[in-house]
Amino acid sequence: MEKEKSESGILDTICEDIKRHGKISDENFDRLTAIFGSRFIKAWRIVHDNRVKKYIFKPSGRVVWIVVGRERDYLVMPDAGFCSCDDFYFHVMSRKAYLCYHLIGQRIAEVLGKYDVIEESDELFDFLMKEWKTVMS
């Protein structure tokens, strides 16, 4: 539990710094690599490859974050600390890790403003959620 707090807290602190400066410093890049290892490298690749999507449904304003994966799309719920990926189920749920790389990537993409915004009508919300959830099972 202590490691979870420290990983999340450090990510929060670094994200605040990234937001303040509009970029990730070499020092923060190195810190994230030291803390998260390959999870951060994969997360950075997600950000660099512009694979984070923010769906905004109108007129409700509901927001859904998606990370486009190599094989499928992943539903990411940053406020709940949830991702639909296998890593989340096998490592985060069993406390072997505290954040999957999709959650890390979404967070960094959000503070850098490096994501695509896709606006859809509320009528498509249920259909798209069903699609994203079907992929999860």
C-alpha positions, 0 to 999 in steps of 0.5 A: 500500500505504501508503494502504491501511494508513493508511485501515485504521489510521485506521478501526481507531482511530476504531472503537476510539473509537466503541466506547469512547464508544458513539457517533460524535463529530462530529470522527470523523464529519468525519474519516471523511468526509474520508478515505472521502468518498462511501464513508463517507456510503453506509456511514453510511446503511447503519448509519442504515437498520439494513441490517447483519445478523449471522447466527449459526448454531446450534449451531456458532456460525458467523457471517455478516455481510450488508448489505442492499442496494437490489438484493441482499444482500451477503456481508461477511467483515470478517476477510478484508476481503472483500465480494461487491459490484461496488465491491469487485471493480472498485475494491478488487481493482484497488487504486483503493480499499481498502475498499468502503462495505459493509465500512466500514458493517459495521465501524461498525455492529458497534462501535455495536451497530447491527445485527440478529442473526438466529439460524438452524440449522446446517441452513440454513447451506449453503442460505443461503450458496448463495443469497448466493453465487449472487447474487455470480455 
